[in-house]
Amino acid sequence: MEMYVVESLIEYIKLVEKIGNPEHHLSGIDLQGRIFGNAGMGIEQTESPVIIRVPGNETTTRKAALLPSYSQPDKYEVVNWGSQVAILALGKFFALGEKVKDKLEKEAGINATLINPRYVTGVDEKVLREPEKEHQLVLTLEDGVIDGGFGEKIARFYGCSSVKVLNFGAAKEFVNHVTAEEQYDRYHLTAEKIYGDIVNNL
């Protein structure tokens, strides 16, 4: 079965149109080691195409539990179990999720749950059921457009529950001659602005 590697959202959209297969696995990479794990899954399994989205910036290294097998994707990595707030930080925005968690702990005394979803296309219902018990707020961080993105999928999952969901990502708009830093500030994709939005919604 086919395996593809893309860097940008535009490349991903064009590729999906080209292969014409909606049943595929899309992974968001946050670690160097996970690139090889996902590549191995793409080689081993034969059920559907695999698309690996590699971050435009450098990947990070940290002690993390890699999946022993990627033949059954959509298994989220729970980095820390906490309460009140759950942070689902996808791909290269996992590092931003860590900063938000640290800021919540230092400034508000909140031990937030931190989750690395690993995959964009699927939902780990078993993991997502847990925040319903001891969390008021779930937030998603994604390096892409919010409309039709990962965060909307999570918001839909919690639609009938009392859990409030905040989605952080880019707006669907054309930007020209705007730096990444300016866009991050505009879309509230900094630890400071996300922290403020969390406090205002608790």
C-alpha positions in Angstrom: 0.0 0.0 0.0 1.1 3.6 -0.7 3.0 5.8 1.8 3.5 9.5 1.3 5.3 12.2 3.3 4.1 15.9 3.2 5.3 19.0 4.9 2.4 21.5 4.4 -1.4 21.4 4.5 -1.5 22.4 0.9 0.6 19.4 -0.1 -1.7 17.2 2.0 -4.9 18.5 0.3 -3.4 18.1 -3.2 -2.3 14.5 -2.3 -5.7 13.5 -1.0 -7.3 14.8 -4.2 -4.8 12.9 -6.3 -5.1 9.5 -4.5 -8.8 9.8 -4.2 -9.0 7.7 -1.1 -10.8 9.2 2.0 -9.9 6.1 4.0 -6.3 6.9 4.9 -4.2 7.4 8.1 -2.7 10.9 8.6 -0.1 11.2 11.4 1.1 14.4 13.0 4.8 14.1 14.0 6.2 15.6 17.1 9.2 13.4 17.7 12.1 12.2 15.5 11.5 8.6 16.6 7.9 8.7 15.6 8.8 9.5 12.0 10.5 6.1 11.7 7.6 4.3 13.6 5.0 5.8 11.2 7.2 4.9 8.2 7.3 1.3 9.5 3.6 1.2 9.8 3.2 2.5 6.3 5.4 -0.3 5.0 3.8 -3.1 7.1 0.1 -2.5 6.9 -1.8 -3.0 3.6 -5.3 -1.8 4.4 -5.1 1.9 3.5 -2.7 4.6 2.3 -0.6 6.3 5.0 0.3 10.0 4.9 3.0 11.4 7.3 2.9 15.1 7.8 6.4 16.2 8.8 6.7 19.5 10.7 8.2 22.4 8.8 10.4 23.2 11.9 12.7 20.8 13.7 11.3 17.8 15.5 12.0 17.5 19.2 13.4 14.7 21.4 11.9 13.6 24.7 11.3 10.5 26.7 8.1 9.2 25.2 6.3 5.9 24.9 6.4 4.9 21.2 3.7 2.5 20.0 5.1 -1.1 19.7 3.1 -1.4 16.6 1.5 1.2 14.3 -0.8 -1.3 12.7 -3.6 -0.1 15.0 -3.4 3.7 15.0 -5.5 6.3 16.7 -4.0 5.5 20.1 -3.4 8.7 22.0 -0.3 9.2 24.2 -1.3 10.5 27.7 1.7 12.3 28.9 0.1 13.6 32.1 -3.2 12.9 33.8 -4.5 15.9 35.7 -7.8 17.7 36.3 -9.9 20.7 35.2 -8.2 21.3 31.9 -7.1 18.8 29.2 -4.8 19.8 26.4 -4.7 17.9 23.2 -1.5 19.2 21.4 -1.0 17.8 17.9 2.2 17.4 16.0 4.7 20.3 16.2 2.3 22.1 18.6 3.0 19.5 21.3 5.8 21.7 22.5 3.3 24.6 22.8 1.0 22.3 24.8 3.8 21.6 27.3 4.4 25.4 27.7 0.7 26.0 28.4 0.6 23.1 30.9 3.6 24.5 32.7 2.1 28.0 32.8 -1.2 26.7 34.2 0.6 24.9 37.0 2.9 27.9 37.9 0.3 30.7 37.7 -3.0 29.0 38.4 -2.1 25.9 40.4 -3.8 23.7 37.8 -2.3 20.3 37.0 -3.6 20.0 33.4 -3.9 16.8 31.5 -1.6 16.7 28.5 -2.3 14.4 25.6 -0.4 13.8 22.3 -3.0 12.6 19.8 -0.3 11.2 17.4 -2.9 11.0 14.6 -5.0 13.6 12.9 -7.6 11.3 11.2 -8.8 9.2 14.1 -10.3 9.5 17.6 -9.3 7.5 20.7 -12.7 7.3 22.3 -11.3 5.4 25.3 -8.9 8.2 26.2 -11.4 11.0 25.4 -14.0 9.6 27.8 -11.8 10.2 30.8 -11.8 14.1 30.7 -15.6 14.0 31.0 -15.2 12.9 34.6 -12.8 15.5 36.2 -12.4 18.2 33.5 -14.3 21.4 32.7 -12.4 22.4 29.7 -10.7 20.6 26.8 -8.5 22.5 24.3 -7.0 21.4 21.0 -3.8 22.9 19.5 -3.2 22.2 15.8 -0.8 23.6 13.2 -3.5 24.1 10.5 -6.9 25.6 9.7 -9.5 25.0 12.4 -12.4 24.7 9.9 -12.8 21.0 9.2 -9.7 20.2 11.3 -8.8 18.0 14.2 -10.2 20.3 16.8 -13.7 20.3 15.3 -13.6 16.5 15.5 -12.9 16.7 19.2 -15.6 19.4 19.7 -18.1 17.1 18.0 -17.1 14.2 20.3 -18.0 16.3 23.4 -21.0 17.9 21.8 -23.6 16.4 24.2 -21.5 16.6 27.3 -21.0 19.4 29.8 -17.3 19.7 28.8 -16.4 22.9 27.1 -14.0 22.7 24.1 -11.7 25.5 22.8 -10.0 25.0 19.4 -6.8 26.8 18.6 -5.4 26.9 15.1 -5.4 29.2 12.1 -8.4 30.9 10.5 -9.4 30.0 7.0 -8.0 33.1 5.2 -5.4 34.2 2.8 -2.4 35.8 4.5 0.3 37.7 2.6 3.5 39.2 3.9 2.7 38.2 7.5 5.3 36.6 9.7 4.6 33.3 11.6 5.0 35.2 14.8 2.3 37.7 13.8 -0.1 34.9 12.8 0.5 33.1 16.1 -0.3 36.2 18.0 -3.4 36.9 15.9 -4.7 33.3 16.3 -3.9 33.2 20.0 -1.2 30.5 19.4 1.1 31.6 22.2 1.2 30.2 25.7 0.3 33.6 27.2 -2.8 34.1 25.1 -4.0 30.5 25.4 -3.5 30.8 29.2 -5.7 33.9 29.2 -8.4 32.2 27.2 -8.4 29.2 29.5 -8.8 31.4 32.6 -11.6 33.3 31.0 -13.5 30.1 30.3 -13.1 28.3 33.6 
